Amino acid sequence: MPKSKSKSKRHKLSPENNNKNDRISDLPECLLIHILSFLPTQTAMATSILSRRWKHVWTHVPILDIESENLDSVQSVFDQHKAPYLQCCSLTYKFCSCCYRLVQRWINNLASRKVEQLNLEMHTDGHKSHESYLELPHRVFSCSTLVFLSLSGVRIDPPSSFQLPCLKKLDLYQVFYESDPFVRLLSGCPVLEDLSFDRDFSDSISIYKIYVPTLKRLSILHHEILFDDYADMGGLEDSEVHYAVEINAPALEYFTFDGHLSDFVFLEKLDNLVRAKVNICTFEPKDHEEEECHVDRVFKLLAALYNVKFLSFFTGHSECLSNGSTYPSQFQNLLRLDFKANTWNWHVLQDLLKNSPNLEVLDVTNTSTGSLLGWKKSPNDPLFLSSHLTTFYLREVKGLEHEMEFVKYILKEAGVLKSAKIRVGNIKLKEFVREKLSKIPRRSMTCLLTVK
């Protein structure tokens, strides 16, 4: 009996039987190519050793996903890969000056192969300077098939005249701009719908002009800075801190801003705006004049978003905000408000509630640490709070008196409120907060109050 079992096992493992059971290799080449397209390129490349049938399959996959620091490994991919058309290509590479021209040749190779989606992420050794950024080859600007372009760690200087006729999405992160090519770059993208870019204090651009009539999504990140890092450099110049953004994008539907706020000018009303997310990190103003400028910038930006339906807003922690007001802005279309409240901006929240008659969802996170300023008792005005408010969240509750006043106001005035969820910052406060809130009368008979 043991011998019989052994023969049976040998029969199952015989090469002839393996070939009969290798159903994947019998699939049409187009299906094998499709299967390999889900793998990183280096993994797909490894399938070439499986058999003669697999040797060249990976070279026709229309997707390249290359992430390596090994020059020979990347060069081997470019030497063997033959697909004339690239649906998607991602190249992440850490280069040094000795291979600068070679990396540019790789990029030229990709741009010449009718690529639709191109993601280039370049890294260098040591401190980044103007010279250390890889200059983006001009061949990329003549790639008429590009639909999505993402650039990181490169230096760009577009030709005076070019067209990317199909480009709809453009991401620019840690990009160094020669002179001031921002307007030139965007003018060559006639159907652009989605633009994301970041800025730091080494940028040479002082005014970003975004004149794109087709633009639907705009995301701007201005990196925070630790001033201690600049102490040895004698601090920052005003030109490095202050910048301006001019936006002419009447079709804009989604707007995101995160970072240090400077001057924003919207040349057209944002009548199509659906969602906006603003997170402002502020610097300590040097004098009263700078305080006034900052307050003006915050409330001008908020006023420009008047037509939004879903708004997430954080004003920053600057004390000077206590002097500002949203008046006379009206937010007739606002359905949901996510707001980070701190010591200096509770009055901004009150203004927004007063001027948002159709608000349905209110989500407030309390980041204040004291009760110097907070929610002030609202006037007995039945029109002060939206009659449509159905959902209310308050997070990071600390049990402060003004917090309780705020919740009390919402529960007493929101006539159709269905859900009120309170999340305490410290579990020890849970019973204390629950007890205080349980004594507050609710105008809505269907409101479910939970404390977590």
Secondary structure as GFF3:
##gff-version 3
##sequence-region A 1 452
A	DSSP	alpha_helix	2	12	.	.	.	ID=ss1
A	DSSP	alpha_helix	15	21	.	.	.	ID=ss2
A	DSSP	alpha_helix	29	36	.	.	.	ID=ss3
A	DSSP	alpha_helix	41	46	.	.	.	ID=ss4
A	DSSP	three_ten_helix	47	49	.	.	.	ID=ss5
A	DSSP	three_ten_helix	52	54	.	.	.	ID=ss6
A	DSSP	three_ten_helix	57	60	.	.	.	ID=ss7
A	DSSP	beta_strand	63	68	.	.	.	ID=ss8
A	DSSP	alpha_helix	71	80	.	.	.	ID=ss9
A	DSSP	beta_strand	88	95	.	.	.	ID=ss10
A	DSSP	three_ten_helix	97	99	.	.	.	ID=ss11
A	DSSP	alpha_helix	100	111	.	.	.	ID=ss12
A	DSSP	beta_strand	117	124	.	.	.	ID=ss13
A	DSSP	three_ten_helix	130	132	.	.	.	ID=ss14
A	DSSP	beta_strand	134	135	.	.	.	ID=ss15
A	DSSP	three_ten_helix	138	142	.	.	.	ID=ss16
A	DSSP	beta_strand	148	152	.	.	.	ID=ss17
A	DSSP	beta_strand	154	156	.	.	.	ID=ss18
A	DSSP	beta_strand	169	173	.	.	.	ID=ss19
A	DSSP	beta_strand	176	177	.	.	.	ID=ss20
A	DSSP	alpha_helix	182	187	.	.	.	ID=ss21
A	DSSP	beta_strand	194	199	.	.	.	ID=ss22
A	DSSP	beta_strand	207	211	.	.	.	ID=ss23
A	DSSP	beta_strand	217	222	.	.	.	ID=ss24
A	DSSP	three_ten_helix	227	233	.	.	.	ID=ss25
A	DSSP	alpha_helix	238	241	.	.	.	ID=ss26
A	DSSP	beta_strand	244	248	.	.	.	ID=ss27
A	DSSP	beta_strand	254	259	.	.	.	ID=ss28
A	DSSP	beta_strand	263	266	.	.	.	ID=ss29
A	DSSP	beta_strand	275	280	.	.	.	ID=ss30
A	DSSP	alpha_helix	288	304	.	.	.	ID=ss31
A	DSSP	beta_strand	310	314	.	.	.	ID=ss32
A	DSSP	three_ten_helix	319	323	.	.	.	ID=ss33
A	DSSP	beta_strand	336	341	.	.	.	ID=ss34
A	DSSP	alpha_helix	346	354	.	.	.	ID=ss35
A	DSSP	beta_strand	361	366	.	.	.	ID=ss36
A	DSSP	beta_strand	391	397	.	.	.	ID=ss37
A	DSSP	alpha_helix	401	413	.	.	.	ID=ss38
A	DSSP	beta_strand	419	424	.	.	.	ID=ss39
A	DSSP	three_ten_helix	427	429	.	.	.	ID=ss40
A	DSSP	alpha_helix	430	438	.	.	.	ID=ss41
A	DSSP	beta_strand	448	451	.	.	.	ID=ss42
###
